[in-house]
Amino acid sequence: MLRFVVSRVLSAIAALVLLTLATFLLVRLMPGDLTTSLTGVDGASAEAKAAIAAEYGLDQPVPEQYVRWLGHVLQGDLGTTALTGQPVTEALATKMVPSLQIAVIAVVLSVVIAIALGTIAALRRGRAADRAASGVALVGTSLPDFVVGLLLLVFVAKNAGLATFGYEPLSSGVGEWARHMVLPVTALSLGLVGLLTRLTRTSVADTLQQDFVRTARSKGVSGRRMLSRHVLRPSMIPIVTTAGLQLVAVVGGVVVIEVVFSIPGMGKFIYDGMRQRDYAVIQAATLAIGCMAIGVNVLVDLIYRYLDPRMRSS
């Protein structure tokens, strides 16, 4: 187990190095540049643009810029935003809070609901419960998140007394925080519930046909014990993998929901950084999401080994 953890950590470090390099180079390949963003397309002299480039080190060769930036990153310094002068680390920490809250709650809620619906559908194949769960899955996978968000704003928000725009931190009170969380979390969750319900149904149905389940039944194992120990545990392997990947996808794609509900999170932060060609912001945000993706993948691998005993001997 220790060897496995060490190998995954080393792989994660290598992936992080490649991520920093790719992020740095891709940002430099974007059309436009920071000097033009700060001075405007017209009306700025070449000397003014050269002074800005020198201030931010953009007049140096790209390899030298990368080494200098990576050195600062290793020290926990992600730079400052070009337009406000605020430390990027501070701004990023503030913006990530609502985005992570929405994403994590949406994924956890979706997994719980999907496991329940998918298991019931698999156990009652061809019956009304199966058709109902399949209908929920179909609706969830058919409607884009932003469409669900708009429908919730029009038909649900006012009647339910829920907040339609903005974000309130937990420090404002659990009730007020929840009023602002319900709609964006619901909009994100519906599609995930649809995807994971179908996956759960297929996985549980396949597991029910396995020989070890038939053997457990022949030995008189009770239905509840068989479901919890012999069916659900092996069935969770593809669900855990998909849920982990979806968490990263949700964090990266929460920008649309944040726009619909006017939430000041990572989405707007990244959008503003790209629009203004603020290299420090784009690099930091991309690096943060990439680190999360790598961390989630390592965690999924560990959970995978726990759920599948066959992996522990490898």
N, C-alpha and C positions, 0 to 999 in steps of 0.2 A: 504493500500500500504506500509506504514511504517513497519507494522508487517511482511509483506512478505519480505521486504528488510533485516530486522534484522534477520529473520530466515535463509535467504539465506547466509548472512554473517557468522552467527554462524556455519552453515553447512560447509561453505568454510574453516573456521578455523579448524574445526574438521578433514576435509579431508586433510588439509595441515599437521596437526600433524601426521596422518596416513601415508601420503606420505613421510615425513621425516624419519619415522621409517622404512618403507619398503625400501626406497632408501638406507639407512645406512646398513641395514641387508643384502640386496641383493648384494651390493658391496663387503661386507666381504665374501660372499659365492662364489664369482668368483674364478676360478682356478688361481693359482699364487698369488703373493703379491707384495707390493711396495718394500720391501727390496730386493727381488730377481731381480726386474726390475732395481733398482739402482746399485746393485753390480754385476749383472750377475749371471747366473746359477752356474758357476764354478769359482773357484779362489778366493772366498771371505771367510774369516774366520767367524766362528760363532760369535766372538766378534764384528766384523764389522757390521754384520747384526743386532746384539742385540743393538748396538749403534744407528743405523738408526731407529730401532723400538722404542727405547726410545725417540729419537728426535721428532718423529711424534706421540708419545703417543700410539703406536700400541702394547706396552707391557702391557697396562692396560686392565682390563676386558671390554668386549664389551659394557655392559650397561653404564659403566663409560665413555667410549669413546663417546657414543651417547649423553649423557647428556652434556658433555663438548662441543661437536660439535654443538648441538642445542643452547647452550648458546651463542656461537660465532655467529651463524646464526642470532639469534634474535638481535644481535648488528650490523648486517650488515657485519660481517666478515666471508667470505666463505673460508678462508685459503689461502695458496700459492701453486702454482704448484711445484711439487717436483723436476722437472728437470730443471726449469729455475728460480725458486724463485719469479716469478711475482705474484702479488696478483690475485687471481682467479676472484674477482669481476671486476677488470680492464680488464683482458683477456676476460672474458665472455661478458662484455659490448661491447668490440670491435668486437668480433666474431658474436654477435647476430645481429648487424646492417645489414649486407648484407642478412642474412637468413630471418630476419623479413621483410625486404623490398621486397624480392622476393616473400615470402609467402603471404603477405598482398595484394600486387599488383595483384598477380595471382588469389587470391580468389575474390577480388572485381571485377576484369575484367571478371572472369568466371561467377559471379552472374549476372552482367549486360547483358552479351551476352546470357546466358542461359535463363534469364527471357524473353528477346526479342524473341529468337528462339522458346522457349517452348510455349509462348503465341500465337505466329503466328501459330504454328503447331496445337494447340488446337482449335483455331478459324477457321482453314481451314483443318479440319480433312479429310483425304483421298485425298487431293489435292496435287499438286506438291510441295507447300511450306511445307506441312506436311512430305512428303517423303524426301525432302532435309534436313530438320531439323533432322529427324530420322536417316538419313545417317550420318550426322555430329556426332550425339550422339553415333552411333554405332562405328564409327572410333575412336572417343575419348576414349570410354571405352574399346576398344580392344587393343590399343597400350600402352605398359608401358611407363612411363615418360622417362626412359633412352634411349629407342629406338627412341622416338620422338626427344630427344636431339641430338642423333647421326645423325639422318636424317637431322635435321636442320643444323648441322655442315657441313655435306657433300654437301647438295644441296642448302642451302639458304645463309649461312654466307658470303661466298666470293662474291657471286653475288650481295648481298644487302649491302655490305660494313660494316657489323656488326662485332663487336669484338667476337672472338671465345673463348677466355680464360681470366680468371682473373676477377677482380672487380675494379671499380673506384668509389670513394665516390662522393657525390654531390658537395663537395668542389672543385673537379676537373672540374666542369662545368656540366650543365644539359645534354648537348649534348653527352659528353663522358660517363657520367653515364648511359644515356639511351642506348647507343651503347652496353654496357656490360649487360644491363638488359633485352633487347628484347628477346634474345634466351632462357635463363633459364626461364623467365616468361612464354613464349609461350609454352615451353616444359611441364611446370607444369599445365598450364591452359587448355590444350586440353582435358585431362582426366576429369578435373573438369567440363568443359563445357558439355561434354557428359553426365556425371552423373546428373548434375543439369538441363540440358535441358529435359531429360526424366522425371525427377521428376516434373518439372514445367508443362510440357504438361499434365501429369496425373492429377496433382492438379487442374489446370485451367479447364480441361475438366470435372472433377467431380463437381467443383463449378458451372459451367454453367448449370448443371442439377438440381441444388438445387431449392427449391420452392421460396426462396426469390429473386432469379434472375428472375424467371418467373414472379413473382409479379411486380418487377421493370420494366420489359419489358411491361407488361400489362398496367402500369401506364404511359407509354410513356417516360420513362427515356432514354435520348440520349445514343447512343452506347459508346461514349468516357467516359461519366460520369459513366455509368453502369460498364464499364471495370475497371476504376480506383477506384471507391468506393465500388462496390458490388462484383467484381470478383477477382481482384488482391490482395486486402488486406487480405481476408481470405485464399487465395491460397498461400500466402507468409509464412504461419506458418511452414509447413514442410520444405520449402526451407531455411528459416532462421536457423532452427535447424540443418539441414544438413550442411549448409555453415559454421556455427560455429564449428561444429565438424571437418569438413574438414580443417579449418584453423589450428587447432592443429595438425591434421594428416600431413598436408603439412609441418609445421615447423619441426615436428619430422622426416619426410621422405625426407626432402630437401637434406639430405646427399648424395643421389645418384646423384642428379642434380649438386651439388657442386663438386663432383668428376668428372663428365663428363666435366664440364666447368672450372675446376680448380679454384673454388671460395673459398677463405679463410674464411669460415663461421663456423656455429655451427657444421656442419657435420664432418668436418676434426678435429675440436676441440675435439668432443666427441670420434671420432675414435682414435686419438692419445692418449687421456686419457685412453681409455680402453686397448689399446695395451701396454701402459706403466704401467698399473695398478695404475694410479695416482688417488687415492681415492678422493682427494679434487675436482679435475676437474669433475670426473664422478658424484659425489654427487651434485655439484653445477649446472651442466648442466641439470641433471635429475630434480632437484628441480625447475629450471627456467621453463622448459617445463611443468612440472606439475602445477606450479602456473598459467601459461598461460592457461592451460586447464581448471582449476577451475574458473579462472576469466571469460573466454569465456562462460562457462556454466551458470554462474550467469547472465552475460549480455544477453545471449540467453533467459533465463527465463524471464527477464524483458521485452525484446522485444516481447516475446510470449504473455505476459499479455497485452501489448499495442495493439497488432494486434487482439487478441481475447477478445472481451468485456465480454464474459462469465467467463473468468478467474478473472476478477477484483472483482467480488463479492465473490470469494472464499477465 
